[in-house]
Amino acid sequence: MLGLGKNGTVGVFAKASSARSRDIYQRYATGLYRQAFLALGDLALAEYVTREVIVDECALAPVPGQGEDDMRHRLAESVFRRCQQLAADPAGRGCRPAQPPSGDVADCVDPGGLLSETERGALGLVLIGGLGYVRASSVLGICPRDIAAMLRTALLRLGTSSDAVVEDGSQVGGPAVPPAAERGHQCSGSRIG
């Protein structure tokens, strides 16, 4: 167990670490939470993922010469991977299903459930995490051309969906643009899905 030495070095480290942790939390928590909620659709899991990613980042020693964008991108990638792990492993959720958010919240995230898990992940990486589509394509394992088409299609579908909401709040119609995989887009001979 660490104790405070005669020269106070551990105390200085703890104060610097605490200030860094607070700074990371203040700068990134909201965006990371939004990204996790977009990917998972579960308020409690989004909070859990955000907390775990920030704690993991705070445990790392600061990297000299690292810019703010580097950290933001690394955190966004960490949230994406953690969300993938939780979505793939129900045991990671404590053997409980995702708690559906209230209708108002769910409609803000994905009105009518129009987006696939991959589309929500890609939108989170690019729009919230600030990754360019080329870097997001490497995280997702999809070629840049296909992720660009997928993002465009998802945004068009969301735009069309919000245009289809009538005054009483109910939706009419379905997705106007089929997902890229349904249109048969291919990259390097492999089909995306």
Secondary structure, DSSP 8 states (H G I E B T S, - for coil): -----TT-HHHHHHHHHHHHHHHHHHHHHHHHHHHHHHHH--HHHHHHHHHHHHHHHHHS---TT--HHHHHHHHHHHHHHHHHHHHH-GGGGTS-------HHHHHHHSGGG-S-HHHHHHHIIIIIT---HHHHHHHHT--HHHHHHHHHHHHHHHHHHHHTB-TTS-B-S--SS--TTTTT-EETTEE--
